[in-house]
Amino acid sequence: MSERLEDIAQAMVADGKGILAADESTGTIKKRFDSIGVESTEENRRDYREMLFRADDAMKNCISGVILFDETLRQKAADGTPLVDLIKAAGAVPGIKVDAGAKDMPGFPGEKITEGLDGLRDRLKEYHGLGARFAKWRAVIDIADGIPSWGCVKANAHALARYAALCQEAGIVPIVEPEVLMDGPVAAHDADRCYQVTEWALNTVFDELFEQRVLLEGMVLKPNMVISGKNASRQASAEEVAEKTVRCLKSTVPAAVPGIAFLSGGQSDEEATRHLSLMNAMGPLPWKLTFSYGRALQAAALKAWGGKTENVAAAQSAFSHRARMNGLAAAGKWSADQEKQAA
Ligand code: 5MM
């Protein structure tokens, strides 16, 4: 595969494909495993992820890249094959989460700042040697009374841009993920409030990317959709989410960016698919629009697996089903009927 940043970024948003976010840190994967009553040991985490990466139908036809956690990038399958090689053999690009997590921001109660810039240049060099060709850094923006603040939006955008510049120096495509959370506490957190905050965050991020001389052609944006908060008194329809998201992105994301790969952020599997498909059906658009889902790609597979070897085939078929549905959505061709037929 070409080593040019622009080519890697294009491969990550290839037609009808999207990214599998399997980069749950140790605490998050433990929560996922707790939900199915499986202990979060290194071996179980390996078995679960190996099951996903060996799901040929999904991996070869619908997945362009996989975001890994540090442990997974170094792990071997049960037969000794490095997990990275399974991903490459399926024709997908291996990626690595490089942020050190969103921590309480000093002086800004209720807000977070993502850490991880110290030593990042050396870590990126090592990750490149281990096969990673893209990376991910997630900034978290909360919505609440008086939140987010300018200080928080600015500091997170600056860190994202510093990270992106370091990635490109190392020959690694940065996924830039400013996530405006949908689980805020306030009833007034409707889709319009999400629109304002998302527009603000994205404008600030692209200002900072420009100032840090980041090559837009060699990055992928991973934003939230413009959606009502979980506790909003009014819930936007799927059509409204699609229309507002596309409008917000068109007003903030330069056309030089090759692709936008959404996070699912707590939407149900089918909602995340429906929204993506509606947006793509609104084309032509200046960039590719696809998925980089964690929960919305894995939830059904995780449940079907349940930690048991005898369930591997069923879990792989649950994963392949979701991946296929999202592959269709990335082309604007998903429908509820197809969902039922394929299931
Ligand atoms: C897979 O989850 C990712 C890692 O989360 P932690 O660092 O908290 O363990 C997460 O960043 C994920 O890639 C994005 O939030 C998108 O995942 P969802 O589930 O929102 O699609």
Boltz pocket constraint, residues with backbone or C-beta under 6 A from the ligand:
constraints:
  - pocket:
      binder: B
      contacts: [[A, 21], [A, 22], [A, 23], [A, 24], [A, 25], [A, 26], [A, 27], [A, 28], [A, 29], [A, 67], [A, 101], [A, 138], [A, 179], [A, 262], [A, 263], [A, 264], [A, 265], [A, 266], [A, 292], [A, 293], [A, 294], [A, 295], [A, 296]]
      max_distance: 6.0
